[in-house]
Structures are given as structure tokens and as C-alpha cells.
Amino acid sequence: MRRPLRFLAAAALCLAGALGSATAGDYPGGPIKIIVPFAAGASNDAMARLVGRELTKAWGHENVVENITGAGGNVGASLAAKAAPDGRTLIVGSIGTHAVNQSLYAKMPYDPIRDFVPITLVAEVGLLVVVHPSLPVKTIPELVAYAKAHPGEINFASGGIGASQHLAAELFMHMTGVKMTHVAYRGSAGSLADLLGGRVQLMFADMPLVLEHVQTGKLRAIGFAGETRSAAAPDVRTVAEQGLPGYRASAWYGLFAPAGTPADVTAKLNRAVTDSLRSAEVKTFMARLGAEPKPMTMEEFARFQRSESDKWGGLIRVIGMRID
């Protein structure tokens, strides 16, 4: 009896593999849900909707973008991690959900490395250092001087504890020795009204969120947090140019699938998304927002994610940030 049983078991495994391959070959075969772990209206949301549109163009199915907020993105990311690994549920994660939160939160409902397959980095979004016009500074050196003369009096906004805007400001304070007061919001879009109203005076803001307001004079850009100047705001000098060499911070957004998603499905996703990111139409769209498409192989994106985790995790440990 043992040989027939072994034969039947092997045959069942072969059949399951064949069925799995057939399913993957027909992928997606229907709509894809893309989770955004933050509120609508911010850069994360914009990038997810862009990915959804491009996949619709490529495969013909209308896709769904769902905003699931809470706990610095952990609620949405946790749901994505627990979704069926069939490629039908994806997440456009951020530096927070997939590089920072594991060092910041005492308890995590998911592991950003083990519980996901990195598909590709979608975009890197420049951070503009913007101030309300009531703050009497026009350059980074003036900001440092004013902050040192008025310790703790400048309120800076972010999209939440551990968000890219928060970390960029913490890195700035760590490198300059100034003290400012953090005001966290539920998503970077939520901070804009208070920034425009002067209730907070400063933000290391995603460029798509504030560029229009800089152009109309409602906000003043005094620096750019990237390594080089942005083509969307070429007259704004980098923070590094203004006396803080080595300073660099940005927001980034990448596409992930739940761990266990078949390799041929993730490969197909990578090809479709990276091809779209190289198109002239997408490059033009992102340039208007101050974003840069960043198509990567899955291996390149995995290395990038780990390097970002190491960089920002190190800063978090040095400055003693922790959420219980």
C-alpha cells in the first residue's frame, strides 16, 4: 500500500503545482485591490492610484484603491500582510510602514521584511523645507539661528510619528543641535490646513503636497532635503548646499505583495509596473508633482528596503524614539 500512497501523494503535488501555474499564468484575471495605509490626498495615495491606473491600462481590469488608516500605517500594512498570497491584494507601502515602524513601535502586528515580497520601488518624493510666511527665515542658516535663539518655539508638522517628514526634521535637529516641537497629524495631508493657517510654522513636506502653495506665495520654501536640487523647484537650494553637508532625506513609496505570492505573479507585476514607470507619460506626471519614478528589480528593491531600515533605525535608536 505504501507505494500507491506515495504515488498518489506525488501526483496530487504535481496536480496542485500545475493548477497553481495555470492560475498564475492567467493572472490577474480580475480586479486587484491596492491598499494605501494612509489617508487619501497625500503622496502615498497618489502613487497607489497611479499604479492602479497603469495596471488597468496593461491588463484591462478596473482596480480598487482602498485607504486603511491607523497606527502610523500599521493597520493597513497588517491587513495587507494577512491577505491571501494570490496577487489580488497589494500595498503601496512607505518608508514608515516598510522601513521605520519596526524600529519605532514596541509591538508590531507584522514584519515588514518577512511578511512581504518587495515588487518595486515606485517613486521617491522630494521633501521641501517650507515655512509659513510669518516665520522670519528665508534660508536654512537663518532657520538654525532662529531655532537656537528660540528653542522649542517653532512647531513643525508631520504626517505622524515616524513618518518621512518627522524623520527628516529629527535628522535635521540631530545634525544641527536645534530644538523644535513636533506636531503629528494623521497623514501629511491633514497638516496642510494648519501649516497654511500658521498654527504650525514649518514642515519637511512632500513636494506634491505644498508645491502649488509655494508657487502662489502662501508658503515659503527655504530648502530641499534631497541630495541634488529638484527639477520641479530648481531655485531652491538643498539643505546640504546651505551648510549641512551629508544631509539627505526623502519620502518613498513602493509596491509589495504578501509573502508567499507565487514568483511568476510577482515577476509579472514587476515587469508591468516598471515598464509603466519608464514611460514618458508617467515621468511627466511625476515631474509635475516633484516626484521621481524609481523602477527597480525585485532584488534591488529588497536591498534598498534593508538599507533604509538600517539608516533610519539607527537614527531612531540614537535619539531614543519609541512608541509603546
Sequence and secondary structure as in RCSB ss.txt:
>XXXX:A:sequence
MRRPLRFLAAAALCLAGALGSATAGDYPGGPIKIIVPFAAGASNDAMARLVGRELTKAWGHENVVENITGAGGNV
GASLAAKAAPDGRTLIVGSIGTHAVNQSLYAKMPYDPIRDFVPITLVAEVGLLVVVHPSLPVKTIPELVAYAKAH
PGEINFASGGIGASQHLAAELFMHMTGVKMTHVAYRGSAGSLADLLGGRVQLMFADMPLVLEHVQTGKLRAIGFA
GETRSAAAPDVRTVAEQGLPGYRASAWYGLFAPAGTPADVTAKLNRAVTDSLRSAEVKTFMARLGAEPKPMTMEE
FARFQRSESDKWGGLIRVIGMRID
>XXXX:A:secstr
 HHHHHHHHHHHHHHHHHHHHHHHHT  SS  EEEESS TTSHHHHHHHHHHHHHHHHH    EEEE   GGGHH
HHHHHHHS SSSSEEEEEEHIIIIIHHHHBSS SS TTTTEEEEEEEEEEEEEEEE TTS   SHHHHHHHHHHS
TTT EEEESSTTSHHHHHHHHHHHHH    EEEE SSHHHHHHHHHTTSS EEEEEHHHHHHHHHTTSSEEEEE 
SSS  TTSTTS BTGGGT TT   EEEEEEEEETT  HHHHHHHHHHHHHHHTSHHHHHHHHHHTEEE    HHH
HHHHHHHHHHHHHHHHHHHT  B 
